[in-house]
């Protein structure tokens, strides 16, 4: 299985498309970023694990609803919240739990606008808060997931 550990702010919510909406339980997703992510998912058949702070106070079902409203149906999980830990540690805990549960994770990438990945830095495709998932980010993620290379 291929996984994308996905942040939301600075990845799908961008400063160039800062639109508040109750329909989306916060800010709308940037349509260009959504299109780029949908293309990644179509080409790679990857699944999404939400690593964003948006998971705090929300259930997986609520996150799946937010993504589905935006046309994204591949959300299968969210990383645990570990008080005081960097995001990379939370992702590592998810991967360890997945392995212990019998999931085979062949490849994964982290799409985030933060650099706090620790030992998982090689898997990070960094975005900017202004542009989120740009064409360049999309291409790097596809290459990494399809060709089994570090980003």
C-alpha positions in Angstrom: 0.0 0.0 0.0 1.1 3.5 -0.7 0.4 6.2 1.8 0.4 10.0 1.8 0.6 11.6 5.3 -1.2 14.9 4.6 -1.2 18.2 6.4 -4.1 20.6 5.5 -3.1 24.2 6.3 -0.4 25.2 3.8 -1.1 22.1 1.7 -4.8 22.2 0.8 -5.7 25.5 2.5 -3.5 28.3 1.1 -3.1 32.0 1.7 -4.0 32.7 -2.0 -7.4 31.0 -1.4 -8.3 32.1 2.1 -12.1 31.6 2.1 -13.9 30.9 5.3 -16.9 28.6 5.0 -19.1 26.8 7.5 -19.8 24.2 4.8 -16.2 23.1 5.1 -15.9 23.4 8.9 -13.3 26.2 8.5 -11.4 27.4 5.5 -12.2 26.0 2.0 -9.7 23.8 0.3 -7.9 25.6 -2.6 -9.4 24.1 -5.8 -6.1 23.9 -7.6 -4.5 22.0 -4.7 -7.5 19.6 -4.7 -7.1 19.0 -8.4 -3.4 18.3 -8.0 -4.0 15.9 -5.1 -6.8 14.1 -7.0 -4.3 13.6 -9.9 -1.7 12.1 -7.5 -4.3 9.8 -6.0 -5.5 8.6 -9.5 -2.0 7.9 -10.8 -0.5 6.4 -7.6 -3.6 4.7 -6.0 -2.3 6.0 -2.7 -4.4 6.3 0.5 -4.4 9.4 2.7 -3.6 9.5 6.4 -4.3 12.9 7.9 -1.4 14.3 10.0 -2.7 17.8 10.2 -3.7 19.6 13.4 -7.3 19.4 11.9 -7.5 15.9 13.5 -7.6 17.5 17.0 -11.1 17.4 18.2 -12.4 15.6 15.1 -13.1 12.0 14.4 -11.9 10.1 11.4 -15.5 10.1 10.1 -15.6 13.9 10.3 -12.3 14.3 8.5 -13.5 11.9 5.8 -16.7 14.0 5.4 -14.6 17.2 5.0 -12.5 15.6 2.3 -15.5 14.0 0.6 -17.2 17.4 0.3 -14.0 18.4 -1.6 -14.1 15.4 -3.9 -11.4 13.3 -2.1 -12.5 9.8 -0.9 -9.1 8.1 -0.1 -8.8 9.1 3.6 -8.2 5.9 5.6 -6.8 7.2 8.9 -5.2 9.8 11.0 -2.0 9.9 13.0 -2.1 9.7 16.8 -1.8 12.9 18.7 1.3 12.7 21.0 1.6 15.6 23.3 4.8 17.5 22.8 6.0 15.3 19.9 7.0 16.5 16.5 4.8 15.4 13.5 7.4 13.0 12.3 7.1 11.0 15.6 3.3 10.8 15.2 3.8 9.5 11.7 6.3 7.0 12.9 3.9 5.7 15.5 1.2 5.3 12.9 3.6 3.3 10.7 4.6 1.1 13.6 1.0 0.5 14.5 0.1 -0.3 10.9 2.9 -2.8 10.6 1.8 -4.5 13.8 -1.7 -4.6 12.5 -0.6 -6.4 9.3 -0.8 -3.5 6.9 2.0 -3.6 4.2 3.1 -0.1 3.5 5.3 -0.2 0.4 6.0 3.5 0.1 4.9 6.7 1.7 5.4 10.4 1.4 4.7 13.3 3.8 3.1 16.4 2.3 3.5 19.3 4.7 4.5 22.9 5.0 6.5 22.2 8.2 9.9 20.6 8.5 9.4 18.7 11.8 9.9 15.2 10.5 13.0 14.0 12.4 14.2 10.7 11.0 11.5 10.8 8.3 12.9 14.0 6.6 13.7 12.0 3.4 10.0 11.4 2.9 8.9 15.0 3.1 7.7 16.9 0.1 7.5 20.4 1.5 4.9 22.9 0.4 4.5 26.7 0.9 1.5 28.2 2.7 0.9 30.4 -0.3 0.7 27.7 -3.0 0.1 24.4 -1.2 0.1 21.4 -3.5 1.6 23.0 -6.6 2.4 21.2 -9.9 6.0 20.8 -8.7 4.9 19.2 -5.5 2.4 17.0 -7.4 5.2 15.8 -9.7 7.6 15.1 -6.8 5.0 13.1 -4.9 4.0 11.0 -8.0 7.7 10.3 -8.8 8.4 9.2 -5.2 5.4 6.9 -5.0 5.7 5.4 -8.4 9.5 5.1 -8.7 10.3 4.2 -5.1 12.8 6.9 -4.6 13.3 9.4 -1.8 12.0 12.9 -2.5 
